[in-house]
Amino acid sequence: MPTAVLLGGNGYLGREVTRQWLQQEPNLAVYVLSRSGHNQLQDPRLTNLTADVTTPAALAAVLPANIDYIVDFIGAPQKDPAQLKRLNQLPAQSMRAVAEAKHVRAMGFVGGVLGPKSFIQVKKACLADLKQSPIPLAYVAPTVIYGGGRDDALAKMVPLLKLGGFFNRNLRPVRVEDVAEDLIAQLRHAGEGHDEN
């Protein structure tokens, strides 16, 4: 039974990845780690855990012995450099440490192309660090994500952003279903050539 660990996986993109991946792989076990330990999705193959994902030891303490995939969905732009590091760099570093210690098949990461310059730079630095790992890496760097029932102010701006996307690729909105499908496909492909636990 393959096992996937999703850090911050009960957010908008994480829920869509979970939903699609469970549909594609009936034997998949998914562990979603978040601050709250709650999730809108319900499935017997889904386990929700509360964990501090900023330190490898705290993260490893709550995980199952064998992991096939681990994905970091955590990230947020912050003005305070310490908060920017805590919400972006530390989870990525913890993921890499756990992935290497447990010899996972593949890691996944969500980059950032929109937002303050400091946020984009820290996401690029995280990505560069993760690429140095011997563990295969799958990553996406979506712009504005819409669809999947999203109904907030940003979702209402999608028609305007689609028009702007013709002139600037960094503004082109993408469907959450497509981003999730791409990330899962990359993870599964990267994991195919890597030894199992």
N, C-alpha and C positions, 0 to 999 in steps of 0.2 A: 504494500500500500504506500504510494508516494505521499510525502508530507510537505506542505508549503507553510511557511511562516510569513505573515504580513505585518510589518511594523506600521502602525497607524492605518491599518487596513479597514477601519470602519468609516472612513471618509467617503466622499463622493466617488472617486476613481477606484479606491480599494474595494468598495462594495460591488462595483460593476465587474472588476477582475474576479472577485470571489464567485459571483453569480455565474459568469461565463465559464470559469475554470471548473467549477463543480458540475456544470452541465457537460463539459467536454470529457472529464475524467471521473466516472462514477466511483472509483476507488480512492479518490483524493481525500486526504485529511487536511483541513485548513485550520491553522492557529492564528487568530487575529489578536495582536497585542496593541493595547491602547491605554490611555490614562484612566478611562472610565471602566473599561472591561465590558462595556455594553455594545450591542450591535443591532441594527434594524433587521438584519437577515437572520433567519432561523433555519437550521438544517442539522440533522444528527451528525454530519461529518464536520461541523464547524464548532470550534472551541474558542471562546472569548476569554482573554486573560488580561489582567491589569499588570503592567510592568513599567519599570524605569528603563527606557531604551537608550539612555545616554551613557551607560557604562556596560562594557561587555560582560562583566561578572553578574550584574543584576539581570541582564537579559538572558544569559545562559542558564541562570538559576531556575527560570520558569519554563524553559523549553523542553520538548521531548528529546530523548537520547539521539534519535536519528532524524535528520532533516535533509530533504532533497533540494528544496528551493527556499530562498529567503529574499524578501522584497522590502525596500524602504520607501514608504509613501509619505514620510514625514518631511515637512518643510514649510516655512513661512517667512515672508519678508519682515524684518524687524529693524528698527532704528538703532537700538542698543546692541553694540557688537557682541556682548556676552550672550544676549538672548538669540541673536542671529546664529552664533556658534552652537548654542544648546539645542536649537530647533532644526538645525540643518547638518552641521558637521559631526556632532557627537553621535547622532543616530546612525549616520553613514559609517563612521569609524567602528561603532559597535557591531553593525551588521557585518562588516568585513572581517573583524576579529572572530566573530562566531562562525561565519561561513568557512573561514580557513581552519579553525579548530575542529569543526565538525565535518569538514571535507564535503560540503554540499555540492550538488551538481551544477547549480547556477545561482547567481545573485541578480536582483533586479533593482533599478533605481529610476526615480522620476526627477528629471532635471527641471530647470526653469529658464525660460527665455523672455518672460515678461516680468516687470516689477522694477524695483530700485536697483541701481547698478551694484550695490553691495550684495544684494540677494543673488543676482545673476552670477556675480564673481564667486560667491561661496559655493553655489551649485556647481559651477565649472571646476572649482578646486576639488570638490568631493568626487566628481566624475573622474577627474584625472587620477586621483588617488585610487579609486576603485578599479580603474583600468590597469593599475600596476599589480593587482592581485593575480595569483595563479588560478583563481576561480573564475570561470566564464561569467561575463556580465551582459545582461540585457538592459537596455534603458530606452526611455522615451523622454522627450522634452516638448510636451504639448504647449500650445498657446492657450487661448481661452477654450475651455471644455464646456460643451453644452449637450443637451439631450438627456435621456434616462430619467425624465421627470424633474429635472432641475427647473425651478421656477423662482429665481431671484432676480435682482436688478440686472446682474450681468447677463443672465439668460435672455432677458428682454431686449438687450442691446445686440444680440447675435445678428439680426438682419443688417444692422448698420456696420457691424464688424466684418460681415461677409463682404460687403462692398469695399471696405477699407483693405481687406485681404487681397483684393486684386492689385493693389498698389504696394502693399507691404506684407510679405509672407509672415512676419512676426505678429501680425494682427489677425491672420486667418483663423477663425474658430474651427475646432475639430470636435466630432461627436465622441462622447465618452465611450460608446460601444466600440468605436474604431480604435481608440487609444488602448482600451483594455485588450481587445483582440490582438493588436500588434505586440503588446508587452507579453502576453501569454505565449504567443507563437515564438517570440524570441527566446523566452525562458525555456520552453520545451525543446527548441532546436539546440540551444546552447547546452542543455543538460544531456542531450542524446549522446554526445561524444565524450562526456565526462563520466568517470567511474562512479558507480553507485556506492552508497555507504556500506 
